[in-house]
């Protein structure tokens, strides 16, 4: 593995300051959607700067020249690949449409991640701000609407012959049932 740089930041569909994560108090951790119980119980909040992912991909990934020399003999036919892991706690409902409409999605060879559907059932209805800023927000009222919207987006990507991005949008959460204790924070 080459150099890895950690950015303590979140991604979104626009550059708009800060992203708040709410610690919902269960073993799965955080969400970006403020749920009713957090309002009542005052869940701890953590804020990070947020950056538009499609802008970052255009600036840092698109057109980048990576030598394929270091990959010889490892099965790469035409050089290295750009692969992204996306688990952005309900932010996928805004980020993926933005990646599609901006064209940035096509600069990624493969995305692995998840759409939060069933695990966050208690959050419905979920309302998202309209990126056009005209005050006409949009809402996913239930699992059925969310699943239909997810399938429409995935179908659009798969049918786009000009974009070869492969998506594997499911997350294996089996580690939550493996009997292993969660790590303890270092003090």
GIWOCOR-V563206 format. One line per field, one symbol per residue. psi: psi as a letter, one per 30 degrees, with the letter a starting at -180 (. if undefined). Layout:
psi = ???
This chain:
psi = kakkkkjilllagljhclkkkkjgglffcllfkjlefeeegikkkkkllkkjeeeeeeefekgkjkkfefgkgggjehalljkkkjigiffffeeeeeeeffffefgkekkkakkjdefheffkkkkkkkffggfillkjfleeeeeeeeeeeeeeeefjffkgkkkiilkjgfffggfkkkkkkk.
